[in-house]
């Protein structure tokens, strides 16, 4: 695998991981913080609805992070010094 394809794989994995972090922040952390501090726009939102929404965004975040790990797992390890072919000089 070439260096260019390795960097493209890293870029795709980083994009998905960033999207996962954004989903977690916007869909799980922000509504919870807004409810705790009383700055929520909808005060008639039930606790069940809030927890379902948080769970959906949290699971979507985990799924995207898992996809990023799968994509990152396609990278091939670089050869180490010990696995290099030995030279003819000894």
C-alpha positions in Angstrom: 0.0 0.0 0.0 1.4 3.4 -0.9 2.0 6.3 1.3 -0.8 8.3 -0.5 -3.4 5.6 0.1 -2.4 5.4 3.8 -2.9 9.1 4.2 -6.3 8.9 2.4 -7.3 6.1 4.8 -6.2 8.2 7.8 -8.1 11.3 6.4 -11.3 9.3 6.0 -11.0 7.8 9.5 -10.3 11.2 11.0 -13.4 12.7 9.3 -15.7 10.0 10.6 -14.2 10.3 14.1 -14.7 14.0 14.0 -18.3 13.5 12.9 -18.8 11.1 15.7 -17.5 13.6 18.2 -19.8 16.3 16.8 -22.8 14.0 17.1 -22.0 13.2 20.7 -21.5 16.8 21.6 -24.6 18.1 19.8 -26.9 15.3 20.4 -25.9 14.0 23.9 -24.0 16.6 25.8 -25.8 19.8 24.7 -29.4 18.7 25.5 -28.3 17.2 28.8 -26.5 20.4 29.9 -29.4 22.6 28.6 -31.8 20.6 30.7 -29.7 20.6 33.8 -29.1 24.3 33.7 -32.7 25.1 32.6 -31.8 26.8 29.3 -33.8 24.4 27.2 -36.1 25.9 24.7 -38.8 23.3 25.3 -39.7 23.0 29.0 -42.4 20.4 28.3 -39.9 17.8 27.1 -40.3 14.6 29.1 -37.4 12.8 30.6 -38.1 9.7 28.5 -38.0 11.7 25.3 -34.8 13.4 26.3 -33.1 10.1 27.3 -34.2 8.5 24.0 -32.8 11.3 22.0 -29.5 11.2 23.9 -29.3 7.4 23.4 -30.0 7.7 19.7 -27.2 10.3 19.2 -24.9 8.4 21.5 -25.3 5.1 19.6 -24.9 6.9 16.2 -21.7 8.4 17.6 -20.4 5.0 18.6 -21.3 3.6 15.2 -19.4 6.3 13.4 -16.4 5.9 15.7 -16.5 2.1 15.0 -16.5 2.7 11.3 -13.5 5.0 11.7 -11.7 2.2 13.6 -12.5 -0.3 10.8 -11.2 2.1 8.1 -8.1 2.8 10.2 -7.6 -0.9 10.6 -7.0 -1.2 6.8 -3.6 0.4 7.2 -0.7 -1.9 6.7 2.1 -1.8 9.3 5.4 -0.3 8.2 8.3 -2.8 8.2 10.4 -2.6 11.2 14.2 -2.7 11.2 14.3 -6.3 12.1 12.0 -7.3 9.2 14.1 -5.5 6.6 16.0 -7.8 4.2 19.5 -8.4 5.4 22.3 -7.1 3.4 24.8 -9.3 1.6 27.7 -7.8 3.6 28.3 -9.5 6.9 
